[in-house]
Amino acid sequence: MPDALEEADRLFAEGEELADAGNEAEALARFQAAWAALPEPRDEQEPAAMILAAIADSQFYLGQWEACRETVQQAFRCGADVANPFLRLRLGQSLYELGNEPEAANWLTPAYLSEGRALFADDDPKYLEFFQGKLAPPPGGWPEGW
């Protein structure tokens, strides 16, 4: 029987392939299986935050806003850097979809300021438009690409 961490890695890799192919439901199932394969205490295992980030990403694409919010917050509790732009993006987007616009802006704005438009390139432009309207441009206006 394979080592639990090796099994989690294998399931995670399968999930990545499925996500890359646009099959988010099956990807989510593999990522959740990778999470379940981690030995207890799961939250303390090295790949925990990475697996949770992948789960949250699939939940986001499946429109599971509350689950995505909860999963990102769990990733932070597992040691993911709270300044991680991708996790801030998914948390902010989920909060936006849940109707909590002030908190969504609190998470999306720093992600935007650290990464620019590129972070938002693959998602609905409504997220970028939402909080950009809340920001005052710097003196001289926004730089190209921001």
N, C-alpha and C positions, 0 to 999 in steps of 0.2 A: 504494500500500500504506500502510495507516495506521501512524502512529508506534507503536513498541512499547509505550510507556506508555499511549497512548490505547487500544490493543488490550487491554492488561491491565485498564484501567479498564472497558472495555465488558464483558469477560468477568466481571469482579468484579460488576458491576451485574446481569448475568444470574444469577449465582450467588446474589446477595442475593434476587432475586425468587423463585428456585426454593426457597431456604431458607425464605422467608416463607410459601410455599405448602406447606411441609412435605415437599418432595421433596429430602431430604438427599443421596441418592446422586447425583442429577444436579447438585445445588448443589456438592457436593464436586468433581465432574469439572470444573465451570466454574472454581471457585476454583483448582484445580490447573493448569488451562489458563492462568489469569491469572498464576499464579506462573511457569509456563514461558515466558510471553510477555515477562516482564521481561528487559531486557538485562542481560548480565553486567557486573559482578558483582551478581547478584540481591540478595544480602544488604545491599548498600549503596544500593539504590533506595528512594526515599521511601515507596512504598506496601508495601514488603516486610512489615513487621510486621503491618499491617492485613490483608493477604492471608493471611498465616500464621495469624492469629487466626481468620479465617473458616474456613480449612481445619481447624484444630483443633476448632472448634465443630461442624462437620459430622462429623468423625471421632468426636467425643464422642457425638453423637446416633446414629451408626451402630454404637456399641459397639467402636470401634477404639481401645482404651485405650492400647496401647503407641504407636501412631502419633500419637495425640493428645498424649501426654506428650512425645514427641520433637519434635513440631511446635511446642508451646508453648516448649520450651527453645530451639528454633531462633529463634523470634520474639524471645526475650530476647537472643539473640546478634545479632539484626538491629537492636537498639536499642529494643525495646519496654521500657517501664518495668517493672522487676521488681516494683514495688508495684501494678501494674495489677490491680484487684480481679477483673475478668473472667478474665484469664489465670491469676491465682492460683487462682480457682475451678476452671477446667478442668484445670489441672495437679493440684490437690489431689484432684479427683474421679477423675481417671485413676489417680493413685497409689493411691487407696482401692480402686478396682476391680482394680488389679494386686496388691493385698494388702499394700502398704507403708503401713500405717496410721499409724505415727509420722511419716513424712514427709508423708503426706496432711494430717495435723492441722497440721503446720508451715506448710502453704500455705493451708489453708482458714480457720484461725483468724484470721489478719490480714485476710483478705478479709471475713469476717463482722464483725470489729470495725470495719472502715472503712465498710461498706455496710449492715450489718444483714440482716434476713431478706429484704428485697426482692431481694437478689442471688440468693437461692436459690428464689425464688417459683415459677419455671417448671420446676424440677427435682424429682426424687424426694426426698421429705422425709428419706430415710435419710441423706443427706449432712449435713444440718443436725443431725439427731439424733446422728449419729456423734461429731461433735466438741463439740457443746454439752455432752455428758456429761463431757467432759474439762476443761471450764472451771469455775473457781470463780466463783460470781456475785459481783458487786461488793457492797459494804456496802449494805444496803437492798434487795437483789435486782435482777433485771434490769429495765430500763425497758420499758414497753409497746412491743411491736413488735420487741424484740430477742430 
